[in-house]
Amino acid sequence: MIYVLYTLLLYLFAPFVWLYVLFYIRDKKTRKTIFYAERFGFYNENKINIHQCKKGKIAWIHAASIGELKASYPLIRHLLDRGLLILITGNTYSFKEEGQRLFCNETMSKRIMLVFLPYDFPGSVQRFLRYYEPSLCIIIEREIWPNLLYYTHKYKVPIVLVNARLSKRSFTTMMRFRLIVPLSLENITLVMAQTISDAYLLKKAGALSPIVTGNIKFDISVPKYQIQKGAEFKKNIKKSIVLIASIRENEESIFIEHIKQCRKDEIIFLIVPRHEERFDIIADYLKKENITFERKSSISDGRSLNNISVILGDSMGEMFFYYGMTDVSIVAGSFAPLGGHNFIEACFANIPVIVGPHTFNFQDLSVDAEEFGVILRAINVKEAINMAKYLLEDSNKVSLMRESAKSWINSHRGSIDRVIREIEVFL
């Protein structure tokens, strides 16, 4: 009865969500993808004939974001080595673009397939499961879609939740739907949490016997060529560069207002939005505020950039390139109550990190990093920019933070090996 009620509400509200995307989201790719046939569980036999290329079992991995896709790279490589075909699902067009880049040869040979996750309608989910017939479902971090979990379990496909996290705030929000969340979590065969706190809250929410395996983002494969390309690009730029990474809509105006006050400083602010639909919006905002800027997509080299205040990073999947050309990073998503974003990549790139006060999505991780001397925490945007200026002048502090980051990363490595050992029983 609960699933019926949930599905009825989903049918009721979905059209309003689609209309909002069509009329209010400027990014053409986002608008284009909402009515893809794949979203409804229909697949083009001429384009992807899975039954012709199916020579073994299929492991299905769901990675909602590019960061999760990158984090799952070592796991995907292991499954490929075991002879499995890989089906990767995601929610955005950029996930497909990044997947093609990461697994070019495998997608060409159809050892890896990249498909949009179907909407959580019973028909869409069942068509998806019948078409691909996965033997294992691996969900990275946390995506609780009740019908998806229910029917995947009903089709006798083991479900493994990897790198699972659940903040206190997210737990409180989740428990507003306590009639269906515990039922959904009970369908998951194995939950592997990042921390003891995550495991405790997941169990309290209804997960069955979660275990702690650590954070697989400490075991990512760092694209050093991107960092080197970024460093080469910066050679022609005389000014210091402060990266504002993964900036969100609620933070844009605050940062831009403070950037205006830094025009006389020898600093270029590199703004990289979290979502690509914000590229044009931020560009319009910068024009309106008469801030001199260039879009990364229109720059051929760094020689023409010494007279501007902002570079707009209008590309996805190139964060390590941006870190490579950066002196100090401010990881946004944490200056409004949004929970923060992954700052581990900045540590891998050997760049000092500043975060804001709102890091509840990474509570244990951010506290640990702060105590280790890996990150600095600012109470607001103004303090973050002042901290960045301070670090640009204090090479000793930067060196200490870099050394701390190396030790901190090494102390957290090994999670992916633990995850692989636990998954072996399902292969």
C-alpha positions as CSV (number, residue, x, y, z in Angstrom):
1,M,0.0,0.0,0.0
2,I,2.9,2.4,0.9
3,Y,4.5,1.8,-2.5
4,V,1.2,2.4,-4.3
5,L,0.8,5.7,-2.5
6,Y,4.4,6.7,-3.3
7,T,4.0,5.8,-6.9
8,L,0.7,7.8,-7.2
9,L,2.4,10.9,-5.7
10,L,5.3,10.4,-8.1
11,Y,3.0,10.3,-11.1
12,L,1.2,13.4,-9.8
13,F,4.3,15.6,-9.2
14,A,6.6,14.4,-12.0
15,P,5.0,16.6,-14.7
16,F,5.5,19.7,-12.6
17,V,9.2,18.9,-12.2
18,W,9.5,18.4,-16.0
19,L,7.7,21.7,-16.7
20,Y,10.1,23.5,-14.3
21,V,13.1,22.1,-16.1
22,L,11.7,22.9,-19.5
23,F,10.9,26.5,-18.7
24,Y,13.4,27.6,-16.0
25,I,16.6,25.6,-16.6
26,R,18.7,27.3,-19.3
27,D,21.1,24.4,-20.0
28,K,20.0,22.7,-23.2
29,K,21.6,19.4,-22.3
30,T,19.6,19.2,-19.0
31,R,16.3,20.0,-20.8
32,K,17.1,17.5,-23.6
33,T,17.6,14.6,-21.2
34,I,14.4,14.8,-19.2
35,F,12.4,13.0,-22.0
36,Y,15.1,10.6,-23.1
37,A,13.6,7.1,-23.9
38,E,16.1,5.6,-21.5
39,R,14.5,7.5,-18.6
40,F,11.3,5.5,-19.2
41,G,13.0,2.2,-19.7
42,F,13.0,2.1,-23.5
43,Y,16.2,1.3,-25.4
44,N,17.2,1.6,-29.1
45,E,17.9,-2.0,-30.3
46,N,20.0,-0.7,-33.2
47,K,22.1,1.5,-31.0
48,I,22.7,-0.8,-28.1
49,N,21.8,-4.4,-28.6
50,I,22.8,-5.8,-25.3
51,H,21.7,-9.3,-26.2
52,Q,24.3,-9.5,-29.0
53,C,27.2,-8.2,-26.9
54,K,26.2,-10.1,-23.7
55,K,28.9,-12.6,-23.1
56,G,28.9,-12.7,-19.4
57,K,27.3,-11.3,-16.2
58,I,26.5,-7.7,-16.0
59,A,27.5,-5.6,-13.0
60,W,25.3,-2.5,-12.7
61,I,26.9,0.6,-11.0
62,H,24.9,3.7,-10.3
63,A,27.0,6.9,-9.8
64,A,24.9,10.0,-9.4
65,S,27.7,12.5,-9.9
66,I,31.0,12.8,-11.8
67,G,32.8,12.6,-8.4
68,E,31.2,9.3,-7.6
69,L,31.9,8.0,-11.1
70,K,35.6,8.8,-10.6
71,A,35.6,7.3,-7.2
72,S,34.3,4.1,-8.5
73,Y,37.0,3.8,-11.2
74,P,39.2,1.3,-9.4
75,L,36.2,-0.8,-8.6
76,I,35.0,-0.8,-12.2
77,R,38.5,-1.8,-13.3
78,H,38.5,-4.8,-10.9
79,L,35.1,-5.9,-12.2
80,L,36.3,-5.7,-15.8
81,D,39.3,-7.7,-14.9
82,R,37.0,-10.3,-13.5
83,G,35.4,-10.6,-16.9
84,L,32.1,-8.8,-16.1
85,L,30.3,-6.4,-18.4
86,I,29.6,-3.1,-16.8
87,L,26.4,-1.1,-16.9
88,I,26.9,2.5,-15.5
89,T,23.8,4.6,-14.8
90,G,23.8,8.3,-13.9
91,N,21.4,11.3,-13.9
92,T,23.1,14.0,-16.0
93,Y,24.5,14.4,-19.5
94,S,27.9,15.2,-18.1
95,F,28.1,11.8,-16.5
96,K,27.9,10.2,-20.0
97,E,30.6,12.6,-21.3
98,E,32.9,11.9,-18.4
99,G,32.2,8.1,-18.7
100,Q,33.2,8.2,-22.4
101,R,36.4,10.0,-21.5
102,L,37.3,7.6,-18.6
103,F,36.4,4.4,-20.4
104,C,36.7,5.3,-24.1
105,N,38.0,1.8,-25.3
106,E,35.6,-0.1,-23.1
107,T,32.5,1.8,-24.3
108,M,33.6,1.4,-27.9
109,S,33.9,-2.4,-27.4
110,K,30.6,-2.4,-25.4
111,R,32.3,-3.8,-22.3
112,I,30.9,-0.7,-20.6
113,M,27.5,0.8,-21.3
114,L,26.5,4.3,-20.1
115,V,22.8,4.7,-19.6
116,F,20.5,7.2,-17.8
117,L,18.9,5.9,-14.7
118,P,15.2,5.3,-15.3
119,Y,12.7,7.3,-13.5
120,D,11.3,5.6,-10.4
121,F,8.1,4.6,-12.1
122,P,7.4,0.8,-11.8
123,G,7.1,0.3,-15.5
124,S,10.4,2.2,-16.3
125,V,12.3,0.3,-13.6
126,Q,11.0,-3.1,-14.7
127,R,11.7,-2.5,-18.4
128,F,15.2,-1.5,-17.4
129,L,15.8,-4.6,-15.3
130,R,14.3,-7.0,-17.9
131,Y,16.4,-5.5,-20.7
132,Y,19.8,-5.5,-19.0
133,E,19.3,-8.4,-16.6
134,P,22.1,-7.3,-14.2
135,S,23.5,-9.9,-11.8
136,L,24.6,-7.3,-9.3
137,C,23.6,-3.7,-8.4
138,I,26.2,-1.4,-6.8
139,I,25.0,2.1,-5.7
140,I,27.7,4.7,-4.9
141,E,27.1,6.8,-1.7
142,R,23.3,7.1,-1.4
143,E,20.4,7.2,-3.8
144,I,17.2,5.9,-2.3
145,W,14.6,5.4,-5.0
146,P,11.9,3.1,-3.5
147,N,10.6,1.5,-6.6
148,L,14.1,1.0,-8.0
149,L,15.2,-0.8,-4.8
150,Y,12.0,-2.8,-4.5
151,Y,11.9,-4.2,-8.0
152,T,15.7,-4.8,-8.1
153,H,15.3,-6.9,-4.9
154,K,12.2,-8.6,-6.3
155,Y,14.2,-9.6,-9.5
156,K,16.6,-11.2,-7.1
157,V,19.5,-8.9,-7.9
158,P,21.8,-8.3,-4.9
159,I,22.1,-4.6,-4.0
160,V,25.3,-3.2,-2.5
161,L,25.5,0.3,-1.2
162,V,29.2,1.4,-1.4
163,N,30.8,4.5,0.3
164,A,27.5,5.2,2.0
165,R,27.1,8.3,4.0
166,L,24.3,9.9,6.0
167,S,24.6,13.2,7.9
168,K,22.4,14.0,10.9
169,R,20.6,16.6,8.8
170,S,19.9,14.2,6.0
171,F,18.8,11.6,8.5
172,T,16.2,14.1,9.9
173,T,15.0,14.8,6.4
174,M,14.8,11.2,5.5
175,M,12.8,10.3,8.6
176,R,10.0,12.6,7.3
177,F,9.3,9.7,5.0
178,R,9.6,7.1,7.6
179,L,6.8,5.1,6.2
180,I,8.8,4.1,3.1
181,V,12.5,4.8,3.8
182,P,13.0,1.8,6.1
183,L,11.1,-0.5,3.7
184,S,13.4,0.7,0.9
185,L,16.6,0.3,2.9
186,E,15.6,-3.3,3.8
187,N,15.9,-4.2,0.2
188,I,19.7,-3.5,0.2
189,T,21.7,-6.6,0.6
190,L,24.9,-5.0,2.0
191,V,25.6,-1.5,3.2
192,M,29.3,-0.3,3.4
193,A,29.5,3.0,5.2
194,Q,32.3,5.6,5.2
195,T,32.4,6.1,9.0
196,I,31.0,4.7,12.3
197,S,28.6,7.7,12.5
198,D,27.3,7.0,9.0
199,A,26.8,3.3,9.8
200,Y,24.9,4.2,13.0
201,L,22.5,6.6,11.3
202,L,22.0,4.2,8.3
203,K,21.1,1.4,10.7
204,K,18.8,3.7,12.6
205,A,17.1,4.6,9.3
206,G,16.5,1.0,8.5
207,A,19.6,-0.5,6.8
208,L,20.4,-4.0,7.7
209,S,23.7,-4.5,9.5
210,P,25.9,-1.8,7.8
211,I,29.6,-2.2,8.0
212,V,32.4,0.4,7.9
213,T,34.9,0.3,5.1
214,G,36.1,3.9,4.8
215,N,35.9,6.4,2.0
216,I,36.9,5.1,-1.5
217,K,37.6,8.7,-2.6
218,F,41.0,8.4,-1.0
219,D,41.8,5.7,-3.5
220,I,41.0,7.5,-6.7
221,S,43.3,7.5,-9.7
222,V,44.6,11.1,-10.0
223,P,44.8,12.3,-13.6
224,K,48.3,13.8,-13.3
225,Y,48.2,14.9,-17.0
226,Q,45.3,17.3,-16.1
227,I,47.3,18.8,-13.3
228,Q,50.3,19.2,-15.5
229,K,48.2,20.8,-18.3
230,G,46.8,23.3,-15.7
231,A,50.3,24.1,-14.4
232,E,51.5,24.7,-18.0
233,F,48.5,26.9,-18.7
234,K,49.3,29.1,-15.7
235,K,52.9,29.7,-16.7
236,N,51.9,32.7,-18.8
237,I,49.7,34.2,-16.0
238,K,51.5,36.6,-13.7
239,K,48.8,37.0,-11.1
240,S,48.0,34.5,-8.3
241,I,45.0,32.3,-8.9
242,V,42.4,31.6,-6.2
243,L,39.9,28.8,-7.2
244,I,36.3,28.9,-6.0
245,A,35.3,25.3,-6.6
246,S,31.8,23.8,-6.9
247,I,30.1,27.1,-6.3
248,R,26.3,26.8,-5.8
249,E,23.5,29.2,-6.8
250,N,23.0,30.4,-3.2
251,E,26.6,31.5,-3.0
252,E,27.3,33.1,-6.3
253,S,26.1,36.7,-5.5
254,I,28.0,36.8,-2.2
255,F,31.3,35.7,-3.8
256,I,30.9,38.0,-6.8
257,E,30.2,41.0,-4.4
258,H,33.5,40.3,-2.6
259,I,35.4,39.7,-5.8
260,K,34.4,43.2,-6.9
261,Q,36.3,44.6,-3.9
262,C,39.5,42.7,-4.9
263,R,39.9,44.3,-8.3
264,K,43.1,46.1,-7.3
265,D,44.7,42.9,-6.0
266,E,47.0,40.8,-8.1
267,I,44.6,37.9,-8.0
268,I,42.5,36.1,-10.6
269,F,39.5,34.3,-9.2
270,L,38.8,31.0,-11.0
271,I,35.0,30.3,-10.5
272,V,33.9,26.7,-11.3
273,P,30.2,26.2,-10.8
274,R,28.9,22.9,-9.4
275,H,26.3,22.6,-12.2
276,E,26.8,23.4,-15.9
277,E,23.4,25.1,-16.2
278,R,24.9,27.9,-14.1
279,F,27.7,28.7,-16.6
280,D,25.6,31.2,-18.7
281,I,23.9,32.6,-15.6
282,I,27.2,33.5,-13.9
283,A,28.6,34.9,-17.1
284,D,25.6,37.3,-17.3
285,Y,26.0,38.2,-13.7
286,L,29.7,39.1,-14.1
287,K,28.8,41.2,-17.2
288,K,26.1,43.0,-15.2
289,E,28.5,43.8,-12.4
290,N,31.2,45.0,-14.9
291,I,33.7,42.4,-13.8
292,T,36.3,41.6,-16.4
293,F,36.3,37.9,-17.1
294,E,37.0,35.2,-19.7
295,R,35.3,31.8,-20.1
296,K,37.7,28.9,-20.0
297,S,36.2,27.6,-23.2
298,S,37.2,30.7,-25.1
299,I,40.8,30.9,-23.9
300,S,43.6,29.4,-26.0
301,D,46.5,30.3,-23.6
302,G,47.2,32.4,-20.6
303,R,48.8,35.4,-22.2
304,S,45.7,37.5,-22.4
305,L,44.5,37.0,-18.9
306,N,46.6,39.3,-16.8
307,N,44.1,42.2,-17.0
308,I,41.0,40.3,-16.0
309,S,39.6,39.6,-12.5
310,V,37.8,36.3,-13.1
311,I,38.1,33.1,-15.2
312,L,34.8,31.2,-15.5
313,G,35.5,27.5,-15.5
314,D,32.7,26.5,-17.9
315,S,33.6,22.8,-18.4
316,M,32.8,19.6,-16.6
317,G,35.2,16.8,-15.7
318,E,38.3,19.1,-15.6
319,M,38.6,19.9,-11.9
320,F,42.1,18.6,-11.7
321,F,43.1,20.9,-14.6
322,Y,41.7,23.8,-12.5
323,Y,43.5,22.6,-9.4
324,G,46.7,22.5,-11.5
325,M,46.5,26.2,-12.3
326,T,45.6,27.2,-8.8
327,D,47.5,28.6,-5.8
328,V,44.8,28.4,-3.2
329,S,41.3,26.7,-3.3
330,I,38.1,27.7,-1.7
331,V,35.7,24.7,-1.8
332,A,32.2,26.1,-2.0
333,G,28.9,24.5,-1.3
334,S,29.8,25.2,2.3
335,F,29.0,28.9,2.6
336,A,25.3,28.3,2.5
337,P,23.5,25.5,4.3
338,L,24.1,23.0,1.5
339,G,26.4,20.6,3.3
340,G,29.7,21.2,1.4
341,H,31.5,19.3,-1.3
342,N,34.4,16.9,-1.7
343,F,37.7,18.7,-0.9
344,I,39.8,15.5,-1.1
345,E,40.7,16.2,-4.7
346,A,42.3,19.5,-3.8
347,C,44.4,17.7,-1.3
348,F,45.5,15.2,-4.0
349,A,46.5,18.1,-6.2
350,N,48.6,19.5,-3.3
351,I,46.6,22.7,-3.1
352,P,45.7,24.4,0.2
353,V,42.0,24.2,1.0
354,I,39.6,26.6,2.7
355,V,36.0,25.6,3.4
356,G,33.0,27.4,4.9
357,P,31.0,26.7,8.0
358,H,28.4,24.3,6.5
359,T,30.1,20.9,5.9
360,F,27.5,18.7,7.5
361,N,27.5,16.3,4.4
362,F,31.2,15.6,5.4
363,Q,31.0,16.2,9.1
364,D,33.5,13.6,10.4
365,L,35.8,14.1,7.4
366,S,35.9,17.8,7.7
367,V,36.5,17.8,11.4
368,D,39.2,15.2,11.0
369,A,40.9,17.3,8.2
370,E,40.7,20.5,10.2
371,E,42.3,18.8,13.3
372,F,45.0,17.4,11.1
373,G,45.8,20.8,9.7
374,V,44.7,19.9,6.2
375,I,42.0,22.5,5.8
376,L,41.2,26.0,7.1
377,R,37.6,26.8,8.0
378,A,36.1,30.3,7.4
379,I,33.0,31.6,9.0
380,N,31.9,33.4,5.9
381,V,32.9,34.4,2.3
382,K,34.8,37.5,3.4
383,E,37.0,35.6,5.8
384,A,37.6,32.9,3.2
385,I,38.9,35.4,0.7
386,N,41.1,37.0,3.4
387,M,42.4,33.6,4.3
388,A,43.3,32.9,0.7
389,K,45.2,36.2,0.5
390,Y,47.0,35.3,3.7
391,L,48.0,31.9,2.3
392,L,49.3,33.5,-0.9
393,E,51.8,35.5,1.3
394,D,52.7,32.7,3.7
395,S,54.7,29.9,1.9
396,N,55.6,28.2,5.2
397,K,51.9,27.7,6.1
398,V,51.2,26.4,2.7
399,S,54.1,23.9,2.9
400,L,52.8,22.7,6.3
401,M,49.3,22.2,4.9
402,R,50.6,20.3,1.9
403,E,52.7,17.9,4.1
404,S,49.7,17.4,6.4
405,A,47.5,16.6,3.4
406,K,49.9,14.0,2.1
407,S,50.0,12.2,5.5
408,W,46.2,12.5,6.0
409,I,45.5,11.0,2.6
410,N,47.9,8.1,3.2
411,S,46.3,7.4,6.6
412,H,42.9,6.9,4.9
413,R,43.9,4.8,1.9
414,G,42.8,1.2,1.5
415,S,39.0,1.5,1.5
416,I,38.7,0.2,-2.1
417,D,40.5,-3.0,-1.2
418,R,38.1,-3.6,1.7
419,V,35.1,-2.9,-0.6
420,I,36.4,-5.3,-3.3
421,R,36.8,-8.1,-0.7
422,E,33.2,-7.7,0.5
423,I,31.8,-7.6,-3.1
424,E,33.7,-10.8,-4.2
425,V,31.0,-13.0,-2.6
426,F,28.5,-11.7,-5.1
427,L,30.6,-12.3,-8.2
